[in-house]
Amino acid sequence: MDAVRYAGTTGGRQEASLSVTAGVLQRGERLRYKVYPELDERLEYDATYVAVDLVFTDGTRLSELGAEDQYGTAFHAFGQGAAKILYANQWNDVQVDLAVAAGKTVADVVLTVDAPASGTTFVGWIDDVEIGPAPPRLDGSDLAAYVDTRRGTNASFAFSRGNTLPITAWPNGFNFITPVTDASTYRWAYEYHRLNNADNLTELQGLTFSHQPSPWMGDRDQLTIMPVSAATPLGDPVARAAAFRHDDEVARPDLYSVRFTDGLLASLAPTDHGAIFRFTFPADAAGRHLVFDTIDENGAFAYDDGALTGWVESGAETGRTRMFCYGVFSELPSFGPADGGRANARAATFSADEVTLRIATSFISVDQARRNLSLELEGRSFEEIQQAANAIWNERLAVIRPEGATEPQLRTVYGNLYRLNLYPNSQFENTGTAEAPSYAYASPVIPTVDGQAVVKPGKMYVNSGFWDTYRTAWPAYAFLYPTLAAELVDGFVQQYRDGGWIARWSSPGYADCMTGTSSDVSFADAYLRGVELPDPLTTYDAGLRNATVVPSETEVGRKGATTGFFNGYVSTDTEESVSWSLEAYLNDFGLAAMASRLADDPSVGELRRERLREEAAYLYRRSQNYVLLFDPAINFFQGRRPDGSFAQTPEEFDPCEWGGDFTETDGWNFAFHVAHDPCGLAGLYGGPAGLEAKLDEFFATPELATKKGSYDIVIHEMLEAQAVRMGQFGFSNQPAHHIAWMYNYAGAPHKTQAIAREVLDRLYVGEQIGQGYPGDEDNGEMSAWYLFAALGLYPLRVGAPEYTIGSPLFPRVTVAPIGGTPLVITASGVDHPYVQELRVDGKPLSVASITDTALQSASLVEFVLGPEPSDWGTLQSPPSLSSDVPAPLVDLIPLDPSNPLFDNTAATSAAVSVVEWSLPAPATAAFYTLTSATADAPTSWRLEASPDGTTWSTLDERTNETFPWPHQLRPFQIPTPAPHQHYRLTFPTPATLAQLELLH
């Protein structure tokens, strides 16, 4: 049927008959349709109160029989609208099991609208109404079969339902392989729903080797292979595009295949560094060609000595190096230029109906690509390669086994585990043999030499946006794959060893993108959760450099550090200053906890352990400086100018305005961005009751998607936050992901439980039409949120080895981490969200938090859930860094813009031998800090104090100290703090300093 428009004004139930015929309903059949409710100007969402109902010859209706849609939502027009299950301005997939009506005869199929009587004009569309057999339920023997890699591809730059690619690959693989509907872009290469032809069919332009971490970061080194059955090998991507129906795709982690409308069948299965392709051309095909292409002219392909060889180097430039390829065909082709398209496109032409291509890639050389092919593809059939990929995916997916889950829930669990395991990606290759592997990689963080990548021994991992992934993805690696997590962490520490820094957004190199150096807290958290890092001290040092060194390049380190280290916050002369500051406090917290643990490690030398203790104490205090950005006049965090004044007056500040000092959101979504210290945050709002009231207001204040703030346009995150329909809760983007869990610190854990359940029920829908997410699914982060929440756990305080408690989704689930201890989580009454009781190995747990140690040692966690809130979790607050509003770390030395040592900037420096200064009045200092300049860092000194400027006593004395990096701030604890007014710092050897602080 053609799409049917429905429209009207609400005010009573309205119906219209559809031109759909059906007879007697059989068991095993389903009703399925697509609905597109338009969003009305008043944001009443009345067009979502819609359903396609069945009227039976006995006078009953489907909507009267207790039917539910595939997500368990009541199936009638009012129920669909009230549940907020349908997205406005989006096509929605609705499926209803007709078992409740088996044997009944359909008399009519009617479209029903039953919205509250608000007088709103509504408009919507209905399409693809069908009644027929439902697919058989999977038996669970092959977990990869639950994964549809197209989840999240029904999205665009304007509105995201994932913004993913349908990737077939090895877990954490070197390559992705993806079909592409646009073979000339390195952004949105496959769009489930766009670029359709005149018959409204999607068209493919190629099967592509990809390395895309995100469409916003861009792909690189794309190598496209496209079968062409035309008389000539069409090189132009648009000319060679082949139409298909999504029902004729198989999109799995271990297998992708598509049958085009002309009968040509293309299939592929992945290895780590390559893939096997099988193309079956129709017997009446005018030609049988494989076209090799890239997105521009930066590539070349040749056929010599029975092998395809080539290289590509295109797309996003951050750390990109040349990719080489080596491939062999099942029969000898003729080889030459393609017909049209890019000048470097080449075609292999065959006489056989079926052609197999084995191809491998390398960032090192063509010879290494040949070695990769020999190691992974040579002598192995398509079925053997696909089965090997299937086996490793099933191993990764088997870490969570729910019982009592619906088919959509299982698709969501395993689809999310798949996304989690795609990232990060291996950058290394085996330059040895299968029996004696020797790993090397082309480094993306070392400048190329004469255009060639520098090849280093070892393993490196790439492709992680830490601003996105630190919240859930990295804790999930530590929880579910602890042995793998150790290798992943060290693979990023290798970036520090090579280039001096870990990328903020590894794509694969140093991208100047997003706020925070969140690998710091990600890796500290893994270490604190017991992940056995190969080199924990170097891992910490990589984070310490971010936390204490003013970078000379914008692509690395923390922005705003030139003055931010000394002011205690990043000022508004740095864009997104509040975000930079609040992320820094979170990262400082994680580093402090890691330093404290390392200081107790007897394998670390005593001198270094003492330094770690000082750094831990300093960083813990610095992580509490968030109070400096809290403006009590507006009851929000906001930016502070370089002179220390708040950026906006109470009359000017609008917490619903986007951008400015906040990254990709507004002041509301950063009002709770102190996940490491929730009790301290509660203190800012007047205590737990004040925090609860603030959260209530947050969830009650609608996002209108109109206040663009510093953005030129209404960005997609604004529209997605509006579509969530949970007040200001912009769950579609990562800054909001922890907020619902903060109710556990407000004495209202039942609100955490209800909100987390609502997100699980409503916002991960649409997986069978390429949706499945409420916003960008960034490197597994959105997926990991679902997985944790479905288990009733959440790593709220990243950097603290614990989980806060929510409401589990399944009656029983077995968690079997690879390299960890199995755990069973049960929940009675899962139809309800509210925790009544919680036991761990039979012992009651009354606080809404559990330590990682307790969880790892447990074998059984039992929830009792009920329909009404209880007092469970209300009598004791979960752990927090502070019990109330903490005191910020303040420099006692008055600002002196004329003195390079006291001007609160690392941009100036002075040669020093003796430095004397006086405070306005005696004061007690806990720390002092010295910041090195570009040369002549001090190695020894003595700090003295005096009551009168004449008689001096020693407070601290240091020898044989080092500053590993230029412009590094180092903290030193004063052994016996006491009030003093006059101070002197003496250096036996002249040195140069950029800054000196005396901190209280």
C-alpha positions, 0 to 999 in steps of 0.5 A: 500500500502507499503511505496513508496520511492521517490528520485532524484535531484532537477531541475524542477518538477518531477512526478511518478504515484502511484498504488492507484485506485479511482473513482468519488469523493463524497462530504465529502471525503478526501485525506490522506497520510503520507510523510517522507522527509529525511533531506539533508546534505545541509539543503535545505529541498527539499524533503519537496516540495512534494505532492500526487496529483490527476489527473482527467479525465477532465485534471484538477488536485487537486493542481490546484483547490485551495485545502488546507491541514488540516492546511490551507496550499496551497496543491501543492508540491511547496506550501507544501515545501514553507510553511515549514509545513512538518517536515524532518526526521519525518512522516507527516500526510497530509489531504485534503478536496476534496469538491473542486473536488466533482463529478470529476473522478480520472484518476491517483494518482501521486507523485509530487516533485517541489522544487527550482532548487538547484541541491540537492539530495532528498529522501523521503517516501510516505505511507498510501495513501487513499481516503475516507470519512472524519470523521464527524465534531464535533458539539462542545457540548462535548469539551472533544471529541476534545482532543486526549490524544495521542498528543505528544506521537509520540516522543522519547528521541532522538527527541521530538514531546511532550514526553507525555503520553496518560493520562486519569485522573481527572484534577490536579488529584492524579493519571494518568492512561495510556496505556503502550507499555513498562510495564518495564520502568518508562521513555518512557512507551507509544510510539505511533510509536515504538516497533511495532510487525512483522505486524507493529502493536503497542502492549500494555503491560498494563494499568497503574497507573502513576505519571510521570511529565516527562519522563526525571524525571521518573515515580514512583509507577506504578501499571499495570493491563493487561487483558490476554485472553490466556489460562494462565495468562501470567505475562511476559510483552512481552509475554502478549503484545496484538496488536491493531491499533490506529484507535481502540483506544479511547484516551480521558481525561475522557475515554480510551478504546482499542479493541485488534486484538483478540477482547478483549475490555478494557475500563477505566474511572478515578476518582481523586484517582482511576478508574473503568475498564471494560474488555470484553473478546471474547466469544472464549477466551482461558482464562479470566485473569487480571494480576497485576504487577509493573515495578520491584519486589518492590510491592506485591498484595493479594486477601482477604475478597473479595478485592484486596489489595497491594502496589508498591514502584518503579521508580524515587526516589525523594520524592517517598513514597509507594503507596497502592491500594484497589480494588473490582471485579464484580465477585469473581476470583481465585487469584494467581501467574502469569505465568512467568514474575516478581515474585510479579506479580499476576493474577485474573482469571474469568469465565464471559466474562465481568469483572469490576474492581473498584480500588483506590490508596493512599499514606497513607495506604490500609485503606485510599485506601479503603476509597477513593474507597468508596468516589469515586467509590462505587455504581457508574456505569462505565457510571456514573463515565465517565460522572462525569469525562466528566463534570469536563473536560468540565468545565475546557475546556470551559474557551476558546471558539473560533468561526471560528476555524478549526477542527485542531485548535479546537483539538489544543486548547482543547488538550492544555487546557487538558495538562495545566489542568493535572498539577500540581497534588494533593498529598492529600486525604480525610481522612474524609467523603464526607459531612465533608472532612478532607484532609491529605497527605503523605509528599514527602519533609519530610524524611520517618520514618522507611520507612513510609511516614510522614502524615500531615494535609492539601493539597499539590500539586506536579509535576511542573518543574518551570524552564519550567512552570513559563513562561506561565503555571503559568500565564495561571492558574492565567488568566484562573483559578484564584481561582484554582491558589490560591489553587495550589500556597498554595499547593506548599507553603506547601512544604516550610512549611514541608521541608523548601523549595519549590522544584525547580523541584517537582517530587514530592520532591526536585530534583536537576534538572534545573536552577533557583528557579522559583516558586519565580516569578511564585507565585509572578506573581499570587499574582500580577495578583490578585490571592487571595493567602491564605497565601501571606506572607508565599508564599513570605517568601518561595521565599525570602529564595531562594533569600537570603539563601545559601543552605546547600544541592544541591537539594534546593535553588540557586546554586552558591549562596555562592559567587554569592550573593556577586559577583552579578553573579554566576561564572563559577565554578558552571555549567550553571552559566549564566543560574543560574544568569539570572534566578535569576535576573528574580526571584528577579524581581518578588519577589521585585514586590511582596514585594512592593505590600505586603508593601502596605498591611495594614494587614501586621504589620508595622515592617514587611512592612518596612522590605518588602520595604527594600527587594523590593528596594534591589531586584529590584536593584539586578535584574538589575545585568544582565549587569555584565554578558554582554560582550561588546567585543562579544555583548553577555552574557557570564560566568565570572570566580571566579576572575571576568574575562570573561570566553572566549575571543572574538576569543574563544566565539561561540554563536552557541555552546551549553551547558557550561554556558547555560542550554540546549541551546546556547549563542544566545538563552540566548542573550535576557534572560532579559524579566523583563527589555527589555528596559535595554536589548535594551540599551545594544545593542545600543537602540531599533534599535540595539535590532531589528538588534540583533533579526534579526540576531538571526532569520537569523542564522541557527541552524546546530545541530553540535556544541555540546559544553559541551554535549557528544552527539547531544542532542534532543533539538539541532535537534528540534531547527534545525527542527524549521527552524527559525534561532537560534530560538530554540522554541522547548525548553523553553528558546526561548519562549519569544524571538519573543515577544521582537520585541515589545520593538525594535520598530518592533511589526509587527515582533512579530506578524508575528513570533508568527503566524508562530509558531501557524501555523507550529509548533503544527501540527501532532496531529492525529498521536501522534505529535502536539508539536515541543519539550517537552510539559512540564507540560502544558508550551508548551500548554499555549504558544499556548493558549496565542499566539492564543489570541494575548497576552503573559505574557512576563514580568512574575512578572509584571501584564501585557501582551504584544500584538501579533496577535490573531488567531480566528475571535472571541473567548470568554474567560470565566475564572473560578472565573474571568470575561468573555472577548471577543476578536475579530479580523477582517482579521485573514487571515493576521497577522499584527495589524492595530488597537486595541481597548479595550471596544471601546478605542484605545490602541496604545502600544503593552501591556495591564495591567492585571487590564485593561484586567480583567475589559474589556469585549471586545478587538477588533483587526483589522488585515491587510496584511502589517505591520502598525505603530501600537505599534511603537510610545511608548515602552511597560513597562520595569524596566529600560529605558536604561542600568541600573547601577548594584548593586556594593559592595564598599568595596574592595575584601579582601580574607584574611578577612572573612567579605570581601572575597565575600563568605559565606563559611567563618565567623568571630565573631564580636563586632566592625568592621571598614573599609575604602574605597579608596575614599569617596563613597555614599552607598544605602544599606548594607547587613549582612549575618548570619553564622550558629549561633549567628546572630546579633540582634542589631547594629549601622552603623557609618561613619567618614570623618577622622576615628576619628569623627563618625556619625550614618548612621543607627541603628537597634534593635530587628532584626532577621535572620530566617535562617542560611547563610541568607543575609539581606539588609538594606537601609541607610536612608540618603545616602551621600559620606563617606570614613570611616565606623564602625559597632558596635554590643552591643552583640558579633555576628558572620557574614559570610559577610558584604557589602556596596552597591551602 
